[in-house]
Amino acid sequence: MSTESRGALTGLRVLDLTRVLAGPFCTMMMADMGAEIIKIEQPGVGDDSRAFAPFKNGESSYYMNLNRNKKGVTLNLKGAGKEVFLNLVKQSDVVVENYRPGTMEKLGLGYEDLKKVNPRIVYGCVSGFGHYGPFSQRPGYDIIGQAMGGLMSTTGWPNSGPTRSGTAMSDVLAGLSVAIGILAALRSRDVTGEGQKVDVALVDSVVASLEIITQIYLTDNRIPERIGNRYESVYPYDSFKTKDGDMVIGAGNNKLFSMCCEVMGTPELVNDPRFDSNPKRVKNHAQLKPLVEQWSTTLPTEEAVEKLLAAGCPAAPINTIDKLVACPHIAGAREMFVEVEHPVAGKLKLTGSHIKMSDTKPSIRTPAPLLGQYNEEVYGALLGYTAEAIAEFKKQGVM
């Protein structure tokens, strides 16, 4: 078996009850790293995101991107389906769900129930506010996480009003976090022989990402405001106009600022009393930015970036998505966009794995499953149900 097909998580079986984004993002990463992911969906309906645009030949690219490498089955967790699920739990390592807290417990399938049939099970759950606390029963969506977690209050420009990040950052952060928690719990299980519950909230994940933002208030008792693209702690660390677009410069210390000034042909700024230290540059950013743009707006973005990089000063273009997917480094060498063949959608490109490993390379091996595509394989080969039993379950709406 090749290292690519083996994967770092080969041999790990995960029951995936998640829908839409946060949970599926977690299990997608685990699937790319070789784990066997059995995605369990509601019969006849499936994951909500199957109906999310954009579509190719009637299949959701949203769904296909997040659910590649998974084996899709259908199962109603109520009635006879409960026993089927518990039989799966007995032969699995991990369960991941993102229902509202208490839902699985009402079904008799919460962590305390599952560990009775499999003490080694690791139970990962993602919700808006976590499984305990006064807000635990509130519904959770990405925009809720960004708002309650404080991210929106500091994103945008002074006069723009609070701004949601362009992508679903609280969902993605939570998906990353529950994956990390699950892997840590599995490591602990190697020592103790017992699984545990991993409880991740969208809001908590956003709060954890704020780093300096919360420290400003906790240390200085100052509520951080919206400051556009610049950074609170260093300058010039901001976006700047060019002749044909926009770029960013990340001059995070005095040496880098000196390099930047040499490139701009303004070495005198290094000793200017307004800019001769980083705290002064942060304080006087409004005076420094137009001086940088006097230079940057005379050059095309690519040329300005290359001049700064050649001198050793961090800089980058602000890529539009068409440039991103054509980038020879990101799309080419780093393989961040991978072509796959789907039985209905045909050829399409998905976002590749961002985790690069030297011996067990994460990869996209199979396309996202059609609804119930793996019912016979999972329920028959794994659990031993006959074709007749599976057909009867389907007739009853169990599968």
Secondary structure, DSSP 4 states (H G I P E B T S, - for coil): --HHHH-TTTT-EEEE---SSHHHHHHHHHHHTT-EEEEEE-TTT--GGGGPSPEETTEEHHHHHHSTTEEEEE--SSTHHHHHHHHHHHT-SEEEE-SPTTHHHHTT-SHHHHHHH-TT-EEEEEESS-SSSTTTTS---HHHHHHHTTHHHHSS-TTT-----SS-HHHHHHHHHHHHHHHHHHHHHHHHS---EEEEEHHHHHHHHTTHHHHHHHHH-------TT--SS-SSEEEEE-SSSEEEEE--SHHHHHHHHHHHT-GGGGG-TTTSSHHHHHHTHHHHHHHHHHHHTTS-HHHHHHHHHHHT--EEE---HHHHTT-IIIIIIT--EEEEEETTTEEEEEE--S---SSS-----SPPPPTTTTHIIIIIIIT---HHHHHHHHHHT--
